[in-house]
């Protein structure tokens, strides 16, 4: 057996093991995942990007912002504006807010819009747990951004507007998800304090550029899922673990490609039939994706008192369309009222499930399995503490 046959990305977990999980009822799981299956990609009328960094930054943030702007021009043809927040600005939050609102159509336009917010520079967390962009001298609090762009109960102007964050800074993955219908997602350089803004290493922005250019041509749109998946692959696999967070939404954000660009499909193939057009509108990023060789092992807690509940969950999963399929590796009884289930699924499936279901990532696997049946469970002994393993059998 060659070591290259099985590439276990053991140190590239997407979330912390200490995060508590609540049990979920099978009918609720079924209903939540059905919403994702039926969701349609948003066809944006207006897409704008705001790229910002601080004037006194010492991490080459201005250069990374230009790299990202060139990417928007070359691949996506998305209009953008670069904002350098001055060190003399006493209220950088207000400056940020003015530029963001200036990039959007008025709320009464009532059309699908996507706002891309890019930040490069320092990120840090206070002793009280507040995430901040900038330095101790000049910064923008994440709670301000959340109130203005994520929480529509605080800002009526953002109702119906999807948001994509690209955070090239430390702690960018610490922001916690919420639940809602708007698609709000983030790609971040790291969840923890790491040396992601060192001048001596390749920045997250440059790795992102390499990943996007590495995606094969012939597509009509690039989803955040496919971009993040590409980030996991050599040669652009960074030494620091990037993160992808879905704050809310039922579908992945899809960036339409520049017409005539190197990634886009030809006009003849994109308008072949009304049926293909409907498929594109349903899940435009799925229609041209090749099968993924990156898989994710996740666990979730299911409420139930009998093995019938696990079998019901198994039937639910089997009834889903192919891009939502998952394999039950094993299940354990953790109490009289719940089970923990270990699942293997593709990268795309994990991203779609996690939009509505509380999943905990155990490990990311790249490459083909070297076992004919199931993955070895020796690495997950901590899952079986005080738990009884179950054997899942098909009913006759």
LOSEZA-950859 format. One record per residue (C-alpha): residue in three letters; chain; z, x, y. Coordinates in Angstrom, 1 decimal. Each point is the difference from the previous one (the first is absolute). Layout:
<pts>
@res:ALA, chain:A, z:Z, x:X, y:Y
...
</pts>
This chain:
<pts>
@res:UNK, chain:A, z:0.0, x:0.0, y:0.0
@res:UNK, chain:A, z:-1.1, x:1.5, y:3.3
@res:UNK, chain:A, z:2.4, x:-0.2, y:3.0
@res:UNK, chain:A, z:-2.9, x:-1.3, y:2.0
@res:UNK, chain:A, z:-0.3, x:-3.1, y:-2.2
@res:UNK, chain:A, z:3.1, x:-1.5, y:1.5
@res:UNK, chain:A, z:0.8, x:0.5, y:3.6
@res:UNK, chain:A, z:3.4, x:-1.5, y:0.8
@res:UNK, chain:A, z:0.7, x:-0.1, y:3.7
@res:UNK, chain:A, z:3.7, x:0.0, y:-0.6
@res:UNK, chain:A, z:1.0, x:0.9, y:3.6
@res:UNK, chain:A, z:-2.2, x:-2.5, y:1.7
@res:UNK, chain:A, z:2.0, x:-3.2, y:-0.2
@res:UNK, chain:A, z:-0.8, x:-2.6, y:2.7
@res:UNK, chain:A, z:3.5, x:-1.4, y:0.3
@res:UNK, chain:A, z:3.6, x:1.0, y:-0.6
@res:UNK, chain:A, z:1.7, x:-0.6, y:-3.3
@res:UNK, chain:A, z:3.1, x:-1.1, y:1.8
@res:UNK, chain:A, z:-1.7, x:-3.0, y:1.5
@res:UNK, chain:A, z:1.6, x:-3.2, y:-1.4
@res:UNK, chain:A, z:-2.1, x:-2.5, y:-1.8
@res:UNK, chain:A, z:0.6, x:-3.8, y:-0.1
@res:UNK, chain:A, z:-0.9, x:-2.0, y:-3.0
@res:UNK, chain:A, z:-3.1, x:-2.2, y:0.2
@res:UNK, chain:A, z:-0.8, x:-3.2, y:-1.8
@res:UNK, chain:A, z:-3.3, x:-0.1, y:-2.0
@res:UNK, chain:A, z:-1.3, x:-3.2, y:1.8
@res:UNK, chain:A, z:0.7, x:1.6, y:3.4
@res:UNK, chain:A, z:-1.8, x:3.2, y:-1.2
@res:UNK, chain:A, z:-3.0, x:-2.0, y:-1.1
@res:UNK, chain:A, z:-0.2, x:-1.9, y:3.2
@res:UNK, chain:A, z:0.3, x:3.2, y:2.2
@res:UNK, chain:A, z:-2.7, x:1.9, y:-1.9
@res:UNK, chain:A, z:-2.3, x:-3.0, y:0.0
@res:UNK, chain:A, z:0.1, x:0.1, y:3.8
@res:UNK, chain:A, z:-1.3, x:3.6, y:-0.1
@res:UNK, chain:A, z:-2.7, x:-1.0, y:-2.5
@res:UNK, chain:A, z:-1.2, x:-2.8, y:2.3
@res:UNK, chain:A, z:0.3, x:2.0, y:3.2
@res:UNK, chain:A, z:-3.2, x:1.0, y:1.9
@res:UNK, chain:A, z:-0.7, x:3.1, y:1.9
@res:UNK, chain:A, z:0.0, x:-0.5, y:3.8
@res:UNK, chain:A, z:-3.4, x:0.4, y:1.7
@res:UNK, chain:A, z:1.0, x:1.5, y:3.3
@res:UNK, chain:A, z:-1.7, x:-0.9, y:3.2
@res:UNK, chain:A, z:1.8, x:2.7, y:2.0
@res:UNK, chain:A, z:1.3, x:3.3, y:-1.3
@res:UNK, chain:A, z:1.7, x:2.5, y:2.4
@res:UNK, chain:A, z:2.0, x:3.1, y:-0.5
@res:UNK, chain:A, z:2.6, x:1.6, y:2.3
@res:UNK, chain:A, z:0.8, x:3.6, y:-0.7
@res:UNK, chain:A, z:3.1, x:1.4, y:1.6
@res:UNK, chain:A, z:2.1, x:3.1, y:0.2
@res:UNK, chain:A, z:2.4, x:1.7, y:2.4
@res:UNK, chain:A, z:-1.0, x:2.5, y:2.6
@res:UNK, chain:A, z:2.7, x:2.5, y:-0.9
@res:UNK, chain:A, z:-0.8, x:-0.1, y:-3.7
@res:UNK, chain:A, z:0.0, x:3.4, y:-1.7
@res:UNK, chain:A, z:-1.7, x:-1.0, y:-3.3
@res:UNK, chain:A, z:-3.7, x:-0.1, y:1.0
@res:UNK, chain:A, z:0.2, x:-3.8, y:0.2
@res:UNK, chain:A, z:-2.8, x:-0.1, y:2.6
@res:UNK, chain:A, z:-2.3, x:1.8, y:-2.4
@res:UNK, chain:A, z:0.8, x:-2.4, y:-2.8
@res:UNK, chain:A, z:-0.5, x:-3.0, y:2.2
@res:UNK, chain:A, z:-3.5, x:1.3, y:0.8
@res:UNK, chain:A, z:-0.6, x:0.5, y:-3.7
@res:UNK, chain:A, z:0.9, x:-3.6, y:-0.7
@res:UNK, chain:A, z:-2.2, x:-1.2, y:2.9
@res:UNK, chain:A, z:-3.0, x:1.8, y:-1.4
@res:UNK, chain:A, z:0.7, x:-1.7, y:-3.4
@res:UNK, chain:A, z:0.0, x:-3.4, y:1.7
@res:UNK, chain:A, z:-3.3, x:0.8, y:1.7
@res:UNK, chain:A, z:-1.8, x:1.5, y:-2.9
@res:UNK, chain:A, z:1.1, x:-2.2, y:-3.0
@res:UNK, chain:A, z:1.1, x:-3.3, y:1.5
@res:UNK, chain:A, z:-1.5, x:-0.2, y:3.5
@res:UNK, chain:A, z:3.4, x:-1.4, y:1.3
@res:UNK, chain:A, z:0.7, x:0.1, y:3.7
@res:UNK, chain:A, z:3.1, x:2.0, y:0.9
@res:UNK, chain:A, z:2.0, x:1.3, y:2.9
@res:UNK, chain:A, z:2.1, x:3.1, y:0.1
@res:UNK, chain:A, z:3.4, x:-0.2, y:1.8
@res:UNK, chain:A, z:1.9, x:3.1, y:0.9
@res:UNK, chain:A, z:3.5, x:-1.1, y:1.0
@res:UNK, chain:A, z:1.2, x:2.2, y:2.8
@res:UNK, chain:A, z:3.3, x:1.8, y:-0.1
@res:UNK, chain:A, z:0.7, x:-1.4, y:3.5
@res:UNK, chain:A, z:-0.4, x:-3.6, y:-1.3
@res:UNK, chain:A, z:3.5, x:-1.6, y:0.0
@res:UNK, chain:A, z:-1.2, x:-3.1, y:-1.8
@res:UNK, chain:A, z:-2.5, x:1.1, y:-2.7
@res:UNK, chain:A, z:0.5, x:-3.3, y:-1.8
@res:UNK, chain:A, z:-1.5, x:-1.9, y:2.9
@res:UNK, chain:A, z:-2.9, x:2.4, y:0.2
@res:UNK, chain:A, z:-0.7, x:-0.4, y:-3.7
@res:UNK, chain:A, z:0.3, x:-3.8, y:0.3
@res:UNK, chain:A, z:-2.5, x:-0.2, y:2.9
@res:UNK, chain:A, z:-2.6, x:2.0, y:-1.9
@res:UNK, chain:A, z:0.4, x:-2.0, y:-3.2
@res:UNK, chain:A, z:-0.4, x:-3.4, y:1.8
@res:UNK, chain:A, z:-2.9, x:1.4, y:2.0
@res:UNK, chain:A, z:-1.9, x:0.7, y:-3.3
@res:UNK, chain:A, z:0.3, x:-3.5, y:-1.3
@res:UNK, chain:A, z:-1.8, x:-3.2, y:0.8
@res:UNK, chain:A, z:2.2, x:-2.7, y:1.7
@res:UNK, chain:A, z:2.1, x:-2.1, y:-2.4
@res:UNK, chain:A, z:-2.1, x:-3.1, y:0.8
@res:UNK, chain:A, z:-3.1, x:1.7, y:-1.4
@res:UNK, chain:A, z:1.2, x:-1.3, y:-3.4
@res:UNK, chain:A, z:-2.1, x:2.5, y:-2.0
@res:UNK, chain:A, z:1.0, x:2.5, y:-2.8
@res:UNK, chain:A, z:1.0, x:3.3, y:1.6
@res:UNK, chain:A, z:1.2, x:3.4, y:-1.4
@res:UNK, chain:A, z:2.0, x:2.4, y:2.0
@res:UNK, chain:A, z:0.3, x:3.6, y:-1.3
@res:UNK, chain:A, z:3.0, x:1.9, y:1.4
@res:UNK, chain:A, z:-0.2, x:3.8, y:-0.6
@res:UNK, chain:A, z:2.9, x:2.4, y:0.8
@res:UNK, chain:A, z:0.2, x:3.7, y:-0.5
@res:UNK, chain:A, z:3.1, x:2.1, y:0.9
@res:UNK, chain:A, z:3.7, x:0.1, y:-0.8
@res:UNK, chain:A, z:1.8, x:-2.8, y:-1.7
@res:UNK, chain:A, z:3.8, x:-0.1, y:-0.6
@res:UNK, chain:A, z:2.8, x:-2.3, y:-1.0
@res:UNK, chain:A, z:3.3, x:-0.3, y:1.8
@res:UNK, chain:A, z:3.4, x:0.0, y:-1.7
@res:UNK, chain:A, z:0.0, x:-3.8, y:0.3
@res:UNK, chain:A, z:-3.3, x:-0.1, y:-1.9
@res:UNK, chain:A, z:-2.4, x:-0.8, y:2.9
@res:UNK, chain:A, z:-3.5, x:1.4, y:-0.4
@res:UNK, chain:A, z:-1.5, x:1.5, y:3.1
@res:UNK, chain:A, z:-3.3, x:1.5, y:0.9
@res:UNK, chain:A, z:0.1, x:3.0, y:2.3
@res:UNK, chain:A, z:2.8, x:2.4, y:0.9
@res:UNK, chain:A, z:3.6, x:-0.5, y:1.0
@res:UNK, chain:A, z:-1.1, x:0.3, y:3.6
@res:UNK, chain:A, z:-2.9, x:-2.5, y:0.0
@res:UNK, chain:A, z:-0.5, x:-2.5, y:-2.8
@res:UNK, chain:A, z:-1.1, x:-3.5, y:-1.0
@res:UNK, chain:A, z:2.3, x:-1.9, y:-2.3
@res:UNK, chain:A, z:-1.5, x:-1.6, y:-3.1
@res:UNK, chain:A, z:2.0, x:-3.1, y:0.7
@res:UNK, chain:A, z:-2.0, x:-0.4, y:3.2
@res:UNK, chain:A, z:-3.3, x:0.3, y:-1.8
@res:UNK, chain:A, z:1.2, x:-2.4, y:-2.7
@res:UNK, chain:A, z:1.0, x:-2.6, y:2.6
@res:UNK, chain:A, z:-3.3, x:0.3, y:1.9
@res:UNK, chain:A, z:-2.5, x:0.3, y:-2.9
@res:UNK, chain:A, z:1.6, x:-1.1, y:-3.2
@res:UNK, chain:A, z:2.5, x:-2.8, y:0.7
@res:UNK, chain:A, z:-2.1, x:-2.8, y:1.5
@res:UNK, chain:A, z:3.1, x:-2.0, y:0.7
@res:UNK, chain:A, z:0.7, x:2.7, y:2.7
@res:UNK, chain:A, z:-3.6, x:0.4, y:1.2
@res:UNK, chain:A, z:-2.3, x:-3.1, y:0.0
@res:UNK, chain:A, z:-2.9, x:2.1, y:1.2
@res:UNK, chain:A, z:-0.3, x:1.6, y:-3.5
@res:UNK, chain:A, z:-0.3, x:-3.2, y:-2.0
@res:UNK, chain:A, z:-2.8, x:0.3, y:-2.4
@res:UNK, chain:A, z:-0.8, x:3.6, y:0.7
@res:UNK, chain:A, z:0.1, x:2.5, y:-2.9
@res:UNK, chain:A, z:1.4, x:3.4, y:0.6
@res:UNK, chain:A, z:-0.5, x:3.4, y:-1.7
@res:UNK, chain:A, z:2.3, x:2.9, y:0.7
@res:UNK, chain:A, z:-0.9, x:3.6, y:-0.6
@res:UNK, chain:A, z:3.1, x:2.1, y:0.5
@res:UNK, chain:A, z:-0.4, x:3.8, y:-0.2
@res:UNK, chain:A, z:3.6, x:0.8, y:0.4
@res:UNK, chain:A, z:3.3, x:0.5, y:-1.9
@res:UNK, chain:A, z:1.7, x:-3.2, y:-1.2
@res:UNK, chain:A, z:-3.1, x:-2.1, y:0.5
@res:UNK, chain:A, z:0.6, x:-1.8, y:-3.3
@res:UNK, chain:A, z:3.5, x:-1.1, y:0.8
@res:UNK, chain:A, z:-0.9, x:-3.2, y:1.7
@res:UNK, chain:A, z:0.9, x:-3.0, y:-2.2
@res:UNK, chain:A, z:-2.4, x:-2.7, y:-1.0
@res:UNK, chain:A, z:0.3, x:-3.7, y:0.8
@res:UNK, chain:A, z:-1.9, x:-3.0, y:-1.2
@res:UNK, chain:A, z:-2.6, x:-2.0, y:1.8
@res:UNK, chain:A, z:-3.6, x:-1.0, y:0.0
@res:UNK, chain:A, z:-1.4, x:2.6, y:2.5
@res:UNK, chain:A, z:-1.2, x:3.2, y:-1.6
@res:UNK, chain:A, z:2.2, x:2.7, y:1.3
@res:UNK, chain:A, z:-0.2, x:3.3, y:-1.8
@res:UNK, chain:A, z:0.7, x:3.7, y:0.6
@res:UNK, chain:A, z:-1.1, x:3.4, y:-1.3
@res:UNK, chain:A, z:2.5, x:2.7, y:0.8
@res:UNK, chain:A, z:0.3, x:3.7, y:-0.6
@res:UNK, chain:A, z:3.5, x:-0.2, y:-1.5
@res:UNK, chain:A, z:3.0, x:-2.2, y:-0.6
@res:UNK, chain:A, z:2.6, x:2.8, y:0.4
@res:UNK, chain:A, z:0.7, x:2.9, y:2.3
@res:UNK, chain:A, z:-2.6, x:2.6, y:-1.0
@res:UNK, chain:A, z:-2.0, x:2.6, y:1.7
@res:UNK, chain:A, z:-3.1, x:-2.2, y:0.4
@res:UNK, chain:A, z:-0.7, x:1.1, y:3.6
@res:UNK, chain:A, z:0.1, x:3.7, y:-0.6
@res:UNK, chain:A, z:-2.8, x:2.1, y:1.6
@res:UNK, chain:A, z:-0.2, x:2.0, y:-3.2
@res:UNK, chain:A, z:-1.2, x:-2.8, y:-2.3
@res:UNK, chain:A, z:-2.8, x:-2.6, y:-0.1
@res:UNK, chain:A, z:1.1, x:-3.1, y:1.8
@res:UNK, chain:A, z:0.0, x:-3.5, y:-1.5
@res:UNK, chain:A, z:-2.8, x:-1.0, y:2.4
@res:UNK, chain:A, z:-2.3, x:2.7, y:-1.4
@res:UNK, chain:A, z:0.9, x:-0.9, y:-3.6
@res:UNK, chain:A, z:-0.8, x:-3.6, y:0.9
@res:UNK, chain:A, z:-3.4, x:1.1, y:1.4
@res:UNK, chain:A, z:-0.7, x:1.9, y:-3.2
@res:UNK, chain:A, z:1.0, x:-3.0, y:-2.2
@res:UNK, chain:A, z:-2.3, x:-2.4, y:1.9
@res:UNK, chain:A, z:-3.0, x:2.3, y:-0.1
@res:UNK, chain:A, z:0.7, x:0.5, y:-3.8
@res:UNK, chain:A, z:-0.4, x:-3.7, y:-0.7
@res:UNK, chain:A, z:-3.5, x:-0.6, y:-1.5
@res:UNK, chain:A, z:-2.8, x:-1.5, y:2.0
@res:UNK, chain:A, z:-1.3, x:-3.5, y:-0.7
@res:UNK, chain:A, z:2.8, x:-2.2, y:1.3
@res:UNK, chain:A, z:0.2, x:-2.6, y:2.7
@res:UNK, chain:A, z:3.6, x:0.5, y:0.9
@res:UNK, chain:A, z:2.9, x:2.4, y:-0.7
@res:UNK, chain:A, z:3.3, x:-1.6, y:-0.8
@res:UNK, chain:A, z:3.3, x:1.6, y:0.8
@res:UNK, chain:A, z:0.7, x:0.0, y:-3.8
@res:UNK, chain:A, z:-3.1, x:2.1, y:-0.8
@res:UNK, chain:A, z:0.7, x:2.4, y:2.8
@res:UNK, chain:A, z:3.6, x:0.5, y:-1.1
@res:UNK, chain:A, z:-1.1, x:0.4, y:-3.6
@res:UNK, chain:A, z:-2.4, x:2.7, y:1.0
@res:UNK, chain:A, z:2.9, x:1.8, y:1.8
@res:UNK, chain:A, z:1.6, x:0.5, y:-3.5
@res:UNK, chain:A, z:-3.0, x:2.0, y:-1.3
@res:UNK, chain:A, z:-0.8, x:3.7, y:0.3
@res:UNK, chain:A, z:-1.0, x:1.9, y:2.0
@res:UNK, chain:A, z:1.6, x:-2.1, y:2.8
@res:UNK, chain:A, z:3.2, x:-0.6, y:-1.9
@res:UNK, chain:A, z:2.6, x:1.1, y:2.6
@res:UNK, chain:A, z:3.2, x:1.8, y:-0.8
@res:UNK, chain:A, z:1.9, x:-2.7, y:1.9
@res:UNK, chain:A, z:0.1, x:-3.5, y:-1.5
@res:UNK, chain:A, z:-1.9, x:-2.6, y:2.1
@res:UNK, chain:A, z:1.0, x:-3.6, y:-0.1
@res:UNK, chain:A, z:-1.7, x:-3.4, y:0.3
@res:UNK, chain:A, z:2.0, x:-3.0, y:1.2
@res:UNK, chain:A, z:-1.0, x:-3.6, y:0.1
@res:UNK, chain:A, z:2.2, x:-1.7, y:2.6
@res:UNK, chain:A, z:-1.6, x:-3.4, y:-0.6
@res:UNK, chain:A, z:-3.2, x:-1.6, y:-1.1
@res:UNK, chain:A, z:-1.7, x:-1.2, y:-3.1
@res:UNK, chain:A, z:-3.1, x:2.3, y:0.1
@res:UNK, chain:A, z:-0.7, x:3.6, y:0.7
@res:UNK, chain:A, z:-1.4, x:1.0, y:3.4
@res:UNK, chain:A, z:-3.7, x:0.9, y:-0.4
@res:UNK, chain:A, z:-1.7, x:2.1, y:2.6
@res:UNK, chain:A, z:-3.7, x:-0.9, y:0.3
@res:UNK, chain:A, z:-2.3, x:3.0, y:-0.2
@res:UNK, chain:A, z:-2.4, x:1.2, y:2.7
@res:UNK, chain:A, z:-3.4, x:-1.5, y:-0.6
@res:UNK, chain:A, z:-2.4, x:2.7, y:-1.2
@res:UNK, chain:A, z:3.0, x:2.4, y:-0.6
@res:UNK, chain:A, z:0.4, x:2.2, y:-3.0
@res:UNK, chain:A, z:2.4, x:-2.3, y:-1.8
@res:UNK, chain:A, z:-1.8, x:-3.4, y:0.7
@res:UNK, chain:A, z:-2.2, x:-1.9, y:-2.4
@res:UNK, chain:A, z:-3.6, x:-0.6, y:0.9
@res:UNK, chain:A, z:-0.9, x:-3.2, y:1.8
@res:UNK, chain:A, z:-2.1, x:-1.2, y:-3.0
@res:UNK, chain:A, z:2.9, x:0.3, y:-2.4
@res:UNK, chain:A, z:2.5, x:-1.6, y:2.4
@res:UNK, chain:A, z:-2.0, x:-3.2, y:0.4
@res:UNK, chain:A, z:-1.3, x:-0.5, y:-3.5
@res:UNK, chain:A, z:1.3, x:-3.6, y:-0.5
@res:UNK, chain:A, z:2.4, x:-2.6, y:1.4
@res:UNK, chain:A, z:2.2, x:0.5, y:-3.1
@res:UNK, chain:A, z:0.4, x:3.7, y:0.7
@res:UNK, chain:A, z:0.8, x:-0.8, y:3.6
@res:UNK, chain:A, z:2.8, x:-2.3, y:-1.2
@res:UNK, chain:A, z:1.3, x:2.8, y:-2.3
@res:UNK, chain:A, z:0.0, x:2.4, y:2.9
@res:UNK, chain:A, z:2.0, x:-2.5, y:2.1
@res:UNK, chain:A, z:2.5, x:-0.6, y:-2.7
@res:UNK, chain:A, z:0.9, x:3.7, y:-0.7
@res:UNK, chain:A, z:-2.6, x:2.2, y:1.6
@res:UNK, chain:A, z:1.7, x:3.2, y:-1.1
@res:UNK, chain:A, z:0.1, x:-1.0, y:-3.7
@res:UNK, chain:A, z:-3.8, x:-0.6, y:-0.3
@res:UNK, chain:A, z:-0.9, x:3.7, y:0.0
@res:UNK, chain:A, z:3.2, x:1.7, y:-1.3
@res:UNK, chain:A, z:-0.3, x:2.0, y:-3.2
@res:UNK, chain:A, z:2.8, x:-0.3, y:-2.5
@res:UNK, chain:A, z:3.0, x:2.0, y:1.1
@res:UNK, chain:A, z:1.3, x:2.9, y:-2.2
@res:UNK, chain:A, z:3.3, x:-0.1, y:1.9
@res:UNK, chain:A, z:2.6, x:-2.3, y:-1.5
@res:UNK, chain:A, z:3.5, x:-0.9, y:1.1
@res:UNK, chain:A, z:3.1, x:-0.7, y:-2.1
@res:UNK, chain:A, z:2.2, x:-2.6, y:1.7
@res:UNK, chain:A, z:3.0, x:-2.0, y:-0.9
@res:UNK, chain:A, z:1.1, x:-3.4, y:1.2
@res:UNK, chain:A, z:2.9, x:-2.3, y:-0.8
@res:UNK, chain:A, z:-0.7, x:-3.4, y:-1.4
@res:UNK, chain:A, z:2.6, x:-2.8, y:-0.1
@res:UNK, chain:A, z:0.4, x:-1.7, y:-3.4
@res:UNK, chain:A, z:2.4, x:-0.6, y:-2.9
@res:UNK, chain:A, z:-2.4, x:0.1, y:-2.9
@res:UNK, chain:A, z:-3.0, x:2.1, y:-1.2
@res:UNK, chain:A, z:-2.1, x:-3.1, y:0.7
@res:UNK, chain:A, z:0.1, x:1.0, y:3.6
@res:UNK, chain:A, z:-1.5, x:3.4, y:-0.7
@res:UNK, chain:A, z:-2.7, x:-1.6, y:-2.1
@res:UNK, chain:A, z:-0.7, x:-2.5, y:2.8
@res:UNK, chain:A, z:-0.4, x:3.0, y:2.4
@res:UNK, chain:A, z:-2.3, x:1.7, y:-2.5
@res:UNK, chain:A, z:-2.2, x:-3.1, y:-0.1
@res:UNK, chain:A, z:-0.1, x:-0.2, y:3.7
@res:UNK, chain:A, z:-1.2, x:3.6, y:0.3
@res:UNK, chain:A, z:-2.7, x:-0.5, y:-2.6
@res:UNK, chain:A, z:-1.4, x:-3.0, y:1.9
@res:UNK, chain:A, z:-0.6, x:2.1, y:3.1
@res:UNK, chain:A, z:-3.5, x:1.3, y:1.0
@res:UNK, chain:A, z:-0.8, x:3.6, y:-1.1
@res:UNK, chain:A, z:1.0, x:1.6, y:3.3
@res:UNK, chain:A, z:3.5, x:-1.5, y:-0.3
@res:UNK, chain:A, z:0.6, x:0.9, y:-3.6
@res:UNK, chain:A, z:3.1, x:2.0, y:-1.1
@res:UNK, chain:A, z:1.3, x:1.2, y:-3.4
@res:UNK, chain:A, z:3.6, x:-0.7, y:-1.0
@res:UNK, chain:A, z:1.2, x:3.4, y:-1.4
@res:UNK, chain:A, z:3.5, x:-1.3, y:-1.0
@res:UNK, chain:A, z:2.8, x:-2.2, y:1.1
@res:UNK, chain:A, z:3.8, x:0.2, y:0.0
@res:UNK, chain:A, z:2.7, x:-2.6, y:0.3
@res:UNK, chain:A, z:2.3, x:1.2, y:2.8
@res:UNK, chain:A, z:2.3, x:-3.1, y:0.0
@res:UNK, chain:A, z:0.2, x:-3.5, y:-1.3
@res:UNK, chain:A, z:-2.1, x:-1.2, y:2.9
@res:UNK, chain:A, z:-2.6, x:2.7, y:0.5
@res:UNK, chain:A, z:-2.4, x:2.5, y:-1.5
@res:UNK, chain:A, z:-1.6, x:3.2, y:1.4
@res:UNK, chain:A, z:-3.7, x:0.3, y:-0.9
@res:UNK, chain:A, z:-2.0, x:3.3, y:0.0
@res:UNK, chain:A, z:-3.6, x:-0.5, y:0.9
@res:UNK, chain:A, z:-3.1, x:2.2, y:0.2
@res:UNK, chain:A, z:-2.7, x:-1.0, y:2.4
@res:UNK, chain:A, z:-2.9, x:1.5, y:2.0
@res:UNK, chain:A, z:0.5, x:1.3, y:3.5
@res:UNK, chain:A, z:-1.9, x:-3.0, y:1.4
@res:UNK, chain:A, z:2.1, x:-2.5, y:-2.0
@res:UNK, chain:A, z:3.2, x:1.6, y:1.2
@res:UNK, chain:A, z:-1.0, x:-0.2, y:3.6
@res:UNK, chain:A, z:-1.0, x:-3.7, y:-0.4
@res:UNK, chain:A, z:3.2, x:-0.9, y:-1.9
@res:UNK, chain:A, z:2.3, x:1.7, y:2.4
@res:UNK, chain:A, z:-1.3, x:-2.2, y:2.9
@res:UNK, chain:A, z:2.0, x:-2.9, y:-1.3
@res:UNK, chain:A, z:2.2, x:1.3, y:-2.9
@res:UNK, chain:A, z:3.0, x:2.4, y:0.2
@res:UNK, chain:A, z:-1.1, x:2.9, y:-2.2
@res:UNK, chain:A, z:1.6, x:3.4, y:-0.5
@res:UNK, chain:A, z:-2.2, x:2.9, y:-0.7
@res:UNK, chain:A, z:1.2, x:2.3, y:-2.9
@res:UNK, chain:A, z:-2.9, x:2.4, y:-0.1
@res:UNK, chain:A, z:-3.6, x:0.5, y:0.9
@res:UNK, chain:A, z:-2.3, x:1.2, y:-2.8
@res:UNK, chain:A, z:-3.4, x:1.6, y:0.7
@res:UNK, chain:A, z:-2.5, x:0.5, y:-2.9
@res:UNK, chain:A, z:-0.6, x:-1.6, y:-3.4
@res:UNK, chain:A, z:2.9, x:-0.8, y:-2.4
@res:UNK, chain:A, z:0.3, x:2.3, y:-2.9
@res:UNK, chain:A, z:1.8, x:-2.6, y:-2.1
@res:UNK, chain:A, z:-1.8, x:-2.9, y:-1.7
@res:UNK, chain:A, z:2.8, x:-2.5, y:0.5
@res:UNK, chain:A, z:2.5, x:0.2, y:2.8
@res:UNK, chain:A, z:1.4, x:2.7, y:2.3
@res:UNK, chain:A, z:3.1, x:1.8, y:-1.2
@res:UNK, chain:A, z:3.2, x:-1.5, y:1.2
@res:UNK, chain:A, z:2.1, x:3.2, y:-0.1
@res:UNK, chain:A, z:-0.3, x:0.6, y:3.7
@res:UNK, chain:A, z:1.5, x:-3.4, y:0.8
@res:UNK, chain:A, z:3.3, x:0.1, y:-1.9
@res:UNK, chain:A, z:1.8, x:-1.0, y:3.1
@res:UNK, chain:A, z:-1.7, x:-3.4, y:-0.2
@res:UNK, chain:A, z:1.6, x:-0.7, y:-3.4
@res:UNK, chain:A, z:3.6, x:0.6, y:0.9
@res:UNK, chain:A, z:2.1, x:-3.0, y:-1.2
@res:UNK, chain:A, z:-3.3, x:-1.7, y:-0.9
@res:UNK, chain:A, z:-1.4, x:-1.3, y:-3.2
@res:UNK, chain:A, z:-3.7, x:0.7, y:-0.7
@res:UNK, chain:A, z:-2.2, x:-2.9, y:-0.9
@res:UNK, chain:A, z:-3.0, x:-0.2, y:-2.3
@res:UNK, chain:A, z:-2.8, x:-2.2, y:1.5
@res:UNK, chain:A, z:-1.9, x:-1.9, y:-2.7
@res:UNK, chain:A, z:-2.9, x:-2.4, y:0.3
@res:UNK, chain:A, z:0.9, x:-3.5, y:-1.0
@res:UNK, chain:A, z:-1.8, x:-1.3, y:-3.1
</pts>
